[in-house]
Amino acid sequence: MRVCSEASGLLKNARLFARRGLRVSRPVLALVALIALTVFSTSALAETGADIYKAKCSACHAASGAGDTMLGKNLRLRALGSPDVQKQSDQELATIISRGKNRMPAYDRKLSRDQIAAVVQYIRSLKR
């Protein structure tokens, strides 16, 4: 959604130039829109597993994945880098993130499959 609004904003700016007497041809407008769409979609896709983890998971699991936050300690969370967690398959971890587990909320409606896969890959990087 953000990508489309940014691209439409650039098109509106191009129309403003045209109103001020600066001629902008349709092919140039199309090129500007295409470049804007490419730039903004790339930046939207550049959100990494680490970024998503930081925004959605670190409050409980801690930035390091150790689960040593106040919430993590109260919930008795295992460290994400521990052998118990790391031995789980990518699919098992993705299912836990999607559906939730115990008091962990489900993220299937908040994150796309690609975002969940990126978080799983980030969890793999926390391996001790």
C-alpha positions as CSV (number, residue, x, y, z in Angstrom):
1,M,0.0,0.0,0.0
2,R,2.8,2.4,0.9
3,V,4.4,1.8,-2.4
4,C,1.3,2.7,-4.4
5,S,0.8,5.9,-2.4
6,E,4.4,7.0,-2.9
7,A,4.2,6.4,-6.6
8,S,0.9,8.2,-6.9
9,G,2.4,11.1,-5.0
10,L,5.2,11.4,-7.5
11,L,2.6,11.4,-10.3
12,K,0.8,14.2,-8.6
13,N,4.0,16.2,-8.4
14,A,4.6,15.6,-12.1
15,R,1.1,16.9,-12.9
16,L,1.9,20.0,-10.8
17,F,4.9,20.7,-13.0
18,A,2.7,20.4,-16.0
19,R,0.2,22.9,-14.6
20,R,3.0,25.4,-14.0
21,G,3.8,25.4,-17.7
22,L,6.5,22.7,-17.6
23,R,5.6,20.1,-20.2
24,V,6.1,16.5,-19.1
25,S,5.3,13.9,-21.7
26,R,3.4,10.7,-20.9
27,P,6.5,8.5,-21.5
28,V,8.5,10.6,-19.0
29,L,5.6,10.3,-16.5
30,A,5.5,6.6,-17.1
31,L,9.3,6.3,-16.6
32,V,9.1,8.4,-13.4
33,A,6.3,6.2,-12.0
34,L,8.2,3.0,-12.9
35,I,11.4,4.3,-11.2
36,A,9.4,5.4,-8.2
37,L,7.6,2.0,-7.9
38,T,10.9,0.2,-8.2
39,V,12.7,2.3,-5.6
40,F,9.9,2.2,-3.1
41,S,9.0,-1.5,-3.6
42,T,12.7,-2.4,-3.1
43,S,12.9,-0.4,0.1
44,A,9.7,-2.0,1.4
45,L,11.1,-5.4,0.6
46,A,14.4,-4.5,2.2
47,E,12.9,-5.1,5.6
48,T,15.0,-7.8,7.0
49,G,14.3,-10.6,9.4
50,A,16.3,-8.7,12.0
51,D,14.1,-5.6,11.5
52,I,10.9,-7.6,11.9
53,Y,12.4,-9.5,14.9
54,K,13.3,-6.2,16.6
55,A,9.8,-4.8,16.0
56,K,7.7,-7.8,16.9
57,C,9.8,-10.2,19.0
58,S,12.5,-8.5,21.0
59,A,10.1,-7.2,23.7
60,C,9.8,-10.8,25.0
61,H,12.7,-12.6,23.4
62,A,15.3,-9.8,23.9
63,A,17.4,-8.3,21.1
64,S,19.9,-11.2,21.6
65,G,17.2,-13.9,21.5
66,A,18.2,-14.9,25.1
67,G,14.7,-14.3,26.4
68,D,16.2,-12.4,29.3
69,T,13.7,-9.5,29.3
70,M,11.3,-9.1,32.2
71,L,8.5,-10.6,30.1
72,G,10.7,-13.4,28.9
73,K,11.8,-14.3,32.3
74,N,8.2,-14.3,33.6
75,L,7.2,-16.5,30.7
76,R,10.3,-18.7,31.1
77,L,11.2,-18.5,27.5
78,R,14.0,-20.6,26.1
79,A,16.9,-18.8,24.4
80,L,16.3,-18.8,20.6
81,G,19.9,-19.8,20.1
82,S,19.6,-22.8,22.3
83,P,20.0,-26.3,20.8
84,D,16.3,-27.0,21.8
85,V,15.1,-24.2,19.5
86,Q,17.7,-24.6,16.8
87,K,16.9,-28.3,16.3
88,Q,13.4,-27.5,15.2
89,S,12.8,-27.4,11.4
90,D,12.2,-24.1,9.6
91,Q,8.6,-25.2,9.1
92,E,8.1,-25.9,12.8
93,L,9.5,-22.4,13.7
94,A,7.4,-20.8,11.0
95,T,4.3,-22.6,12.3
96,I,5.0,-21.4,15.9
97,I,5.4,-17.8,14.6
98,S,2.2,-18.1,12.5
99,R,-0.1,-19.8,15.0
100,G,1.5,-18.7,18.2
101,K,2.3,-21.0,21.1
102,N,1.2,-20.9,24.7
103,R,1.1,-17.1,25.5
104,M,2.8,-16.1,22.3
105,P,0.4,-14.4,19.9
106,A,-0.2,-15.6,16.3
107,Y,1.4,-13.5,13.6
108,D,-0.2,-15.1,10.6
109,R,-2.4,-12.0,10.0
110,K,0.3,-9.5,10.9
111,L,3.2,-10.9,8.8
112,S,3.4,-12.3,5.3
113,R,4.9,-15.8,4.7
114,D,8.1,-14.1,3.4
115,Q,8.4,-12.0,6.5
116,I,7.9,-15.1,8.7
117,A,10.6,-16.9,6.7
118,A,12.9,-14.0,7.1
119,V,12.4,-14.1,10.9
120,V,13.1,-17.8,10.9
121,Q,16.4,-17.2,9.1
122,Y,17.2,-14.5,11.6
123,I,16.5,-16.9,14.5
124,R,19.0,-19.3,12.8
125,S,21.6,-16.6,13.0
126,L,21.2,-16.5,16.8
127,K,22.7,-20.0,17.1
128,R,25.2,-20.3,19.9
